[in-house]
């Protein structure tokens, strides 16, 4: 299967290495950075993956005409560019008659891609990462086992393993995506009705495996579940997990200092002042309650995924995000997903995902506790 991968950042690098090393994909990776592309040269030489097929090309991600030309002749495109380029690439994919996959958390972009997918001859599957992505697959799977569904709570955190600053946070993924989640309205279901709630609101505290956390509303993590579970769930929400104290300081920055209205300055501050880290941990925590066989039951799914050190270090957010989109593409290649139109994350069966060679990144050795 011929894949065009747009974006050779940290996540793009991992996607490329996963797919190329499998031997079932011929990849061309596009990015505007020669330095980012050169980091993939070891795969091209076959030194680390003898069966790998990969090429690299320079490309500006906001040039529609050049993107269409780049996608021509490929079976599918994986868009690992920033969220604000999602609709641009999706339009190009439709014009090039190329299946489309991405990692976006942006609600508006997903709605636009859904409209674009109507009556398309190819498949469009956005939101293939961790959250949205894997978290929705888990929540939907658990929800199916209840005759009457009450509450679905989805919690995800990409956290530094060793927090040292007042924010108790390090940059583990895109600053653009992070601020987007903190600044836009969030979908939820309350009392059976789909509503919008404010980001940073809904603060709660919980502990897992002996560690204290806080969680609060952020945008995009639900994917399309509000629509899928409409009329079934009494409550449905998604919250980002952080260490205690993070929410209060972000409120100071976004609200009291009004940097919500000057996001470019905020991004510059974070990039300059908050160090990135490869030593992170991803926390996935889903609880679903309802009636089963006449009894009130709650099911819990929890995972902690840690960074990998050694000869080829990978952060936990690289591992989990790349696993999401690689598994989606792999299941699509195997014929387990529709071949055209809009595909929701929850159309992937959780057992299929976890059994997949890429989805196994979420499996046994990384788990805290799991069910079915």
PLY file of the C-alpha trace (Angstrom):
ply
format ascii 1.0
element vertex 372
property float x
property float y
property float z
element edge 371
property int vertex1
property int vertex2
end_header
0.00 0.00 0.00
1.44 3.36 -1.05
1.25 5.98 1.71
2.01 9.69 1.61
2.87 10.91 5.10
2.69 14.68 5.56
4.76 15.84 8.53
8.10 14.54 9.80
7.94 15.88 13.35
8.22 13.66 16.42
4.92 11.87 15.74
5.52 11.69 11.99
8.94 10.12 12.57
7.38 7.36 14.67
4.56 6.75 12.18
7.10 6.44 9.38
9.29 4.01 11.30
6.33 1.86 12.34
4.79 1.52 8.89
8.03 1.24 6.94
9.47 -1.44 9.24
6.32 -3.58 8.78
7.20 -4.27 5.15
3.60 -3.77 3.97
3.82 -0.08 3.09
5.73 2.03 0.60
6.08 5.47 2.15
6.90 8.90 0.90
7.33 11.39 3.73
6.82 15.10 3.01
7.92 18.01 5.18
9.21 21.54 4.72
12.23 20.84 6.96
15.28 19.16 5.38
16.58 18.40 8.89
13.41 16.52 9.85
13.51 14.49 6.63
17.18 13.64 7.01
16.41 11.93 10.33
14.59 9.24 8.34
17.60 8.42 6.18
18.50 5.33 8.21
15.25 3.73 7.16
15.92 4.50 3.52
19.29 2.81 3.74
17.79 -0.28 5.31
20.20 -0.17 8.26
17.47 -0.51 10.85
14.68 -2.04 8.78
15.84 -4.20 5.86
12.37 -4.40 4.26
11.59 -0.72 4.63
10.45 1.31 1.62
10.60 5.04 2.23
11.38 8.21 0.33
11.49 11.82 1.51
10.42 15.00 -0.30
10.32 18.69 0.59
6.82 20.20 0.59
5.10 23.26 2.02
2.00 22.01 3.85
-0.23 24.96 2.97
0.18 24.80 -0.83
-2.98 23.09 -2.12
-1.78 22.57 -5.69
1.52 21.03 -4.65
-0.19 18.81 -2.08
-2.57 17.46 -4.73
0.39 16.73 -6.98
2.28 15.04 -4.13
-0.66 12.79 -3.27
-1.23 11.63 -6.85
-0.56 7.92 -7.22
-0.78 7.15 -3.49
-3.45 4.93 -1.97
-3.74 6.98 1.22
-2.40 10.03 2.99
-1.65 10.34 6.70
-1.75 13.98 7.75
0.57 14.62 10.71
0.71 18.37 10.15
-0.68 20.96 12.64
-4.45 20.93 13.14
-5.02 24.17 11.21
-3.89 22.46 7.99
-6.32 19.54 8.29
-9.01 20.82 5.95
-6.44 21.96 3.38
-4.95 18.47 3.17
-8.39 16.79 3.25
-9.53 18.85 0.26
-6.35 17.89 -1.58
-6.89 14.21 -0.72
-10.38 14.26 -2.19
-9.11 15.94 -5.35
-6.32 13.37 -5.65
-8.79 10.51 -4.93
-6.67 9.41 -2.00
-7.90 7.93 1.31
-7.37 10.35 4.20
-6.27 9.82 7.84
-5.20 12.43 10.38
-4.54 13.16 14.08
-6.55 16.36 14.51
-8.24 17.24 17.78
-9.92 20.27 16.22
-13.72 20.05 16.28
-14.32 22.52 13.44
-11.85 20.75 11.15
-13.47 17.38 11.84
-16.91 18.75 11.00
-15.57 20.18 7.75
-13.93 16.86 6.85
-17.16 15.00 7.61
-19.02 17.26 5.17
-16.26 16.77 2.61
-16.56 12.98 2.93
-20.22 12.95 1.93
-20.61 11.10 -1.38
-16.81 10.83 -1.70
-15.36 7.82 -3.47
-12.61 7.53 -0.87
-12.48 7.16 2.92
-11.93 10.03 5.36
-10.91 9.10 8.90
-9.74 12.01 11.06
-8.88 11.95 14.78
-6.79 8.75 14.67
-4.51 9.49 17.62
-4.80 9.04 21.36
-7.54 11.53 22.28
-9.46 11.75 20.10
-8.78 8.28 18.81
-8.01 5.34 21.06
-9.94 6.81 24.00
-13.14 6.85 21.94
-12.65 3.27 20.81
-12.36 2.19 24.44
-15.39 4.18 25.65
-17.61 2.95 22.84
-16.56 -0.66 23.43
-17.42 -0.49 27.14
-20.72 1.28 26.44
-21.95 -1.54 24.21
-22.12 -3.96 27.13
-24.85 -1.98 28.95
-28.56 -2.27 28.30
-29.07 1.18 29.84
-26.16 3.60 29.68
-25.69 6.17 32.44
-22.31 7.90 32.64
-19.26 7.77 30.34
-16.17 9.55 31.66
-13.01 9.73 29.55
-9.75 10.99 31.04
-6.37 11.23 29.29
-3.08 12.84 30.28
0.25 13.19 28.50
2.44 14.07 31.46
6.11 14.48 32.34
7.36 11.55 34.36
9.38 13.94 36.53
7.63 17.34 36.85
9.94 20.04 38.21
8.32 23.42 37.48
5.31 25.25 38.92
3.10 24.22 36.00
4.08 20.60 36.75
4.20 20.17 33.01
6.65 19.74 30.17
5.97 20.00 26.46
5.39 16.49 25.22
3.54 17.28 21.96
2.38 20.15 19.74
2.09 23.54 21.46
-0.44 24.53 18.78
-2.61 21.54 19.62
-2.26 22.09 23.36
-3.43 25.70 23.25
-6.22 24.81 20.83
-7.58 22.32 23.38
-7.35 24.86 26.21
-9.11 27.69 24.34
-12.11 26.21 22.53
-15.53 25.09 23.72
-15.92 21.42 24.61
-18.75 19.08 23.66
-20.46 17.00 26.35
-23.74 15.29 27.17
-25.58 16.35 30.33
-28.94 14.85 31.34
-29.15 13.27 27.91
-28.68 16.55 26.03
-25.65 17.49 23.93
-24.22 20.79 25.16
-21.05 22.86 25.04
-19.00 23.43 28.18
-16.09 25.78 28.80
-12.46 24.65 28.65
-10.61 24.50 32.00
-13.95 24.15 33.83
-15.20 21.00 35.59
-12.10 20.63 37.75
-11.92 17.32 39.61
-9.30 15.36 41.52
-8.58 11.64 41.64
-5.74 9.25 42.39
-4.48 6.28 40.43
-1.69 3.91 41.31
-0.76 6.09 44.29
-0.43 9.36 42.33
-2.71 12.39 42.69
-4.11 14.02 39.54
-6.52 16.74 38.50
-8.68 16.76 35.38
-10.65 19.47 33.58
-12.53 20.10 30.34
-10.53 20.44 27.14
-11.73 20.52 23.57
-11.77 17.74 21.00
-11.11 14.58 23.01
-14.60 13.15 22.54
-14.26 12.89 18.80
-17.68 11.96 17.39
-18.97 10.14 20.48
-21.55 12.81 21.36
-23.29 12.04 18.09
-22.77 8.27 18.32
-24.11 8.00 21.90
-26.84 10.62 21.57
-30.07 9.30 23.08
-28.20 6.61 25.03
-25.79 8.26 27.47
-27.05 10.31 30.41
-23.62 11.90 30.87
-20.61 11.91 28.56
-17.51 14.04 28.97
-13.79 14.21 28.27
-11.15 15.83 30.49
-7.40 16.24 30.25
-5.38 14.94 33.20
-2.63 17.01 34.79
-0.80 17.12 38.10
-2.54 19.24 40.80
-2.02 22.99 40.40
-1.68 23.10 36.62
-5.24 24.27 36.00
-4.95 27.28 38.32
-1.78 28.54 36.66
-3.18 28.09 33.15
-6.20 30.14 34.20
-3.85 32.94 35.23
-2.19 32.88 31.82
-5.29 32.45 29.70
-7.86 34.47 31.61
-6.25 36.93 34.01
-3.38 37.85 31.68
-5.76 37.53 28.70
-3.38 35.45 26.65
-6.37 33.49 25.37
-6.79 36.51 23.07
-3.09 36.55 22.13
-2.33 32.90 21.54
0.81 33.49 19.49
2.41 35.26 22.46
1.33 32.44 24.76
2.81 29.83 22.43
6.07 31.77 22.28
6.21 31.96 26.09
5.62 28.23 26.46
8.18 27.29 23.81
10.76 29.56 25.40
10.08 28.81 29.07
8.67 25.27 29.36
11.17 22.57 28.39
10.19 19.61 26.26
10.83 16.09 27.49
11.05 12.57 26.14
10.58 11.18 29.67
6.81 11.17 29.82
3.88 8.95 30.70
0.48 8.68 29.04
-2.48 7.96 31.29
-5.74 6.56 29.88
-8.66 6.25 32.29
-12.26 5.46 31.22
-15.23 4.69 33.46
-18.65 3.67 32.15
-21.70 2.93 34.30
-25.22 1.75 33.66
-27.62 -1.15 33.97
-26.61 -4.65 32.97
-28.91 -7.55 33.68
-30.94 -5.32 35.98
-27.94 -4.40 38.14
-26.15 -1.05 38.41
-22.59 -1.75 37.21
-19.45 0.29 36.54
-16.60 -0.82 34.27
-13.12 0.73 34.30
-10.36 0.67 31.70
-6.97 2.07 32.70
-3.55 2.18 31.12
-0.23 3.83 31.82
2.14 3.87 28.86
5.73 4.90 29.52
8.47 6.28 27.31
11.00 3.89 25.84
14.67 4.57 26.34
17.52 2.52 24.90
18.98 2.73 21.39
15.82 4.18 19.80
14.15 6.35 22.46
10.49 7.21 22.01
8.26 9.31 24.22
4.99 7.86 25.46
2.99 10.38 23.42
4.91 9.34 20.29
4.20 5.68 20.99
0.50 6.09 21.69
-0.36 8.63 19.01
1.51 6.80 16.26
-0.02 3.50 17.37
-3.50 4.97 16.92
-3.12 6.08 13.33
-0.92 3.15 12.28
-3.48 0.67 13.62
-6.31 2.53 11.85
-4.46 2.43 8.52
-3.51 -1.22 9.04
-7.10 -2.24 9.81
-8.25 -0.28 6.77
-5.72 -2.13 4.61
-7.03 -5.43 5.98
-10.59 -4.56 4.94
-11.94 -4.15 8.49
-13.16 -0.58 7.90
-15.39 1.01 5.24
-13.74 1.90 1.94
-15.49 5.22 1.42
-17.13 8.11 3.26
-16.58 9.34 6.80
-15.22 6.81 9.32
-15.61 7.38 13.06
-12.98 6.13 15.49
-15.59 4.11 17.34
-16.18 2.03 14.21
-12.96 0.23 15.16
-13.63 -2.70 17.47
-11.41 -2.52 20.56
-10.40 -6.23 20.35
-9.33 -5.67 16.73
-7.31 -2.61 17.74
-5.53 -4.31 20.64
-4.79 -7.40 18.54
-3.28 -5.29 15.76
0.52 -5.24 15.55
0.56 -1.47 16.08
-2.30 -1.33 18.58
-0.37 -3.73 20.81
1.49 -0.67 22.08
-1.45 -0.38 24.50
-1.30 -4.01 25.55
-0.28 -6.06 28.58
3.18 -4.86 29.62
2.02 -1.25 29.65
-1.22 -1.74 31.50
-2.33 -0.82 35.00
-5.63 -2.61 34.80
-7.95 -3.58 31.99
-11.05 -5.47 31.04
-12.28 -7.28 27.94
0 1
1 2
2 3
3 4
4 5
5 6
6 7
7 8
8 9
9 10
10 11
11 12
12 13
13 14
14 15
15 16
16 17
17 18
18 19
19 20
20 21
21 22
22 23
23 24
24 25
25 26
26 27
27 28
28 29
29 30
30 31
31 32
32 33
33 34
34 35
35 36
36 37
37 38
38 39
39 40
40 41
41 42
42 43
43 44
44 45
45 46
46 47
47 48
48 49
49 50
50 51
51 52
52 53
53 54
54 55
55 56
56 57
57 58
58 59
59 60
60 61
61 62
62 63
63 64
64 65
65 66
66 67
67 68
68 69
69 70
70 71
71 72
72 73
73 74
74 75
75 76
76 77
77 78
78 79
79 80
80 81
81 82
82 83
83 84
84 85
85 86
86 87
87 88
88 89
89 90
90 91
91 92
92 93
93 94
94 95
95 96
96 97
97 98
98 99
99 100
100 101
101 102
102 103
103 104
104 105
105 106
106 107
107 108
108 109
109 110
110 111
111 112
112 113
113 114
114 115
115 116
116 117
117 118
118 119
119 120
120 121
121 122
122 123
123 124
124 125
125 126
126 127
127 128
128 129
129 130
130 131
131 132
132 133
133 134
134 135
135 136
136 137
137 138
138 139
139 140
140 141
141 142
142 143
143 144
144 145
145 146
146 147
147 148
148 149
149 150
150 151
151 152
152 153
153 154
154 155
155 156
156 157
157 158
158 159
159 160
160 161
161 162
162 163
163 164
164 165
165 166
166 167
167 168
168 169
169 170
170 171
171 172
172 173
173 174
174 175
175 176
176 177
177 178
178 179
179 180
180 181
181 182
182 183
183 184
184 185
185 186
186 187
187 188
188 189
189 190
190 191
191 192
192 193
193 194
194 195
195 196
196 197
197 198
198 199
199 200
200 201
201 202
202 203
203 204
204 205
205 206
206 207
207 208
208 209
209 210
210 211
211 212
212 213
213 214
214 215
215 216
216 217
217 218
218 219
219 220
220 221
221 222
222 223
223 224
224 225
225 226
226 227
227 228
228 229
229 230
230 231
231 232
232 233
233 234
234 235
235 236
236 237
237 238
238 239
239 240
240 241
241 242
242 243
243 244
244 245
245 246
246 247
247 248
248 249
249 250
250 251
251 252
252 253
253 254
254 255
255 256
256 257
257 258
258 259
259 260
260 261
261 262
262 263
263 264
264 265
265 266
266 267
267 268
268 269
269 270
270 271
271 272
272 273
273 274
274 275
275 276
276 277
277 278
278 279
279 280
280 281
281 282
282 283
283 284
284 285
285 286
286 287
287 288
288 289
289 290
290 291
291 292
292 293
293 294
294 295
295 296
296 297
297 298
298 299
299 300
300 301
301 302
302 303
303 304
304 305
305 306
306 307
307 308
308 309
309 310
310 311
311 312
312 313
313 314
314 315
315 316
316 317
317 318
318 319
319 320
320 321
321 322
322 323
323 324
324 325
325 326
326 327
327 328
328 329
329 330
330 331
331 332
332 333
333 334
334 335
335 336
336 337
337 338
338 339
339 340
340 341
341 342
342 343
343 344
344 345
345 346
346 347
347 348
348 349
349 350
350 351
351 352
352 353
353 354
354 355
355 356
356 357
357 358
358 359
359 360
360 361
361 362
362 363
363 364
364 365
365 366
366 367
367 368
368 369
369 370
370 371
